[in-house]
Amino acid sequence: MAVQLDDAADKAAPRTGKGEAPPARRGGRGAGRGTPSVGARRAATAPARRAATAPARRTPYLLLLPALLATAVFLGWPMVRNLLLSFQNLNMKELIQHLTDWRGTGNYQEILGSEQFWRVTSRTVVFTAVNVVLIMVLGVLIGLLLARLGTAVRLVLSAALVLAWAMPVIAATTVFQWLFDSRYGVVNWVLDRLGWHSMAHYDWVGSQLSTFFVITVLIVWQSLPFVALNLYAATTTIPKELYEAARMDGAGTWKVFTSVTFPFLKPFFLATTFLEIIWVFKAFPQIFAINQGGPDRLTETLPIYAFTEGVGNLHFGMGAAISLLTIVVLLAMTAYYLRLTFKQEQQEENGL
């Protein structure tokens, strides 16, 4: 009889597969006493989990709050004030008498209808493109050179780059003014010694192209350390096995760069180019200190143009409008560049 009861119990009991838990009892004596179901346990612990994760979710926003407040105070509020000022006719008369003369969109209409604004805009875009190309090409070459040099020579060159990078902008601009001085400049003296006697007293800031040449040399010289040192630091993260494999396959220097270095450091190139576009586009002290946008306002870029119209000619509302349009042009350039970048990345992903 006992054997028959055991056989009957085995037939009635549900069988479970390997790794499966037996189903929960339904009803019956002792059901639900001290052994709650899985759904009941989850429902009981869900509020506790939500209460525990709520502070963790708020932590990143709390950490960002000081930076956001500082940005709103030191950047957001001046932008709002500048926006309001751009809709006003604010000259010296209104400034002294504390008058508010709203002009609406008159400042923007006058600026956008001016040929001078479009000439300055195109000049700024070309100036930015030339400088960024030179900075990236020369900076990459110097960065790759640092990766190949010995330790002692690399330290000397890195120290020279750091010193050039650490020099204040106005101090560096003053040094370049001395170097390219028409009467006592070292550049003219060297050129004269080398046989170009017509350059003995050449006025480097007397024409548009020569002035832009001096400014370009200055800006490129100041920007090279940032690109070169960061590129060298990035190359140290590339596994040496990739270079060894490329060399074993017979790849030359250019092939190694295009097949190993550039693909591996592509995010670095994109980010650095983006930063250099912003930095060169808004360059002000170098251009203003060299010749204040001269001669005859032929080397004015948008930041210099906004300062000249706003502070130099005492048209503060006009200067505010030009500065906001400068930001719009910079955002448009940045958006176009990022669009090309994202499109190229999508094409590469689809190709792979």
C-alpha positions, 0 to 999 in steps of 0.5 A: 500500500505504501508503495502504491501511495508513493507511485500515485504521489509521483504521478500527481506531482508536476515534473520540472525540467533541468534548471526549472523551478517548480511552479508555485502552489495554488491554494491548499493548506499552508499556501501563502504562509511565509513563502510569498510568490515571486511576483509578490516579492517583486511588487514589495521590493519595487518601491524600495528600488525606486527610492534607492535609485532616485538619488543616484539618478539626480546625482549627475544633475546636481554635479552639473548644476554649479557649471550650469549656473556659472554658464547662465550667469557669465554667458547667458545673461550677457547674451540676453543683454547683447540681444536686447541691445541689438534691437536698440539705436544706442549711440553716445547721445542715448548712452549719456542721457540714458535713453532707450530708443528701440529700433526693432530689426533695423540694425540687422536690416542695415547690416545684412544689406551692407556690402561691407558685412559680406566682404568681411564675412567671406574674408573671415571664412577664407582666413579661418580655412587657411589657418586651420589647414596650416595648423592641422597639417604642421601640427600633425607632422610635428606630433608624428616627429615627436613620436619618432624622436629619442627621449632627450630630443623629444623632451627639448622639443616638447619644452619648446612647444610648451613655452610657445603655448604658454606665452600670453597672446599680447606678449607673443604679438608684441614679439612678432611686431618687433620681428617684422618691424620695417626698420629694426626687424630681425626678419628684414635684416635676415632677408637683406643678408640673404640677398633680398636687399629690397626687403631691408625696409619692407613694411609688412603691415602696409598691404593686405596680403603681407599683414595677413601673412604676419597674422597667419604666422603668429596664429599658426605658431601659437596653435601648433603646440596644442595639436602637436602635443595632443597628437603625440599623446594620442599616438602613444595609445596605438598598439605597436603591434599594428605598426609592426603588422603594417611594416611586415606587409610592406607598408610605407610611411604614408600607408602606415599613417593612412591605414593605422594612425589616421583611422585609430586617431580619427576622433582626435582629428575631428575634435581638434579641427572643430576646436581650431575652427572656433579658436581661429574664427574668433581670433581678436587680439592678434589681428587688432594688435598687429594693425587694428584691422588695417590698412584701410580696414582690409584685414578686418574679420568679423570680431574686429568689424563688430568692435570697430562699429560698436566701440570705435564708431560708437554705434553700440546697437550696431556692434551688438547686432554684428556680434550676434550675427558672428555667432550665427555664422560660426554656428552655421560653419560648425553645423556644416562641418559636423554634417560632413563629418557625420556623413563621412562616418555613415559612408564608412560604416555602410562600406564596412 
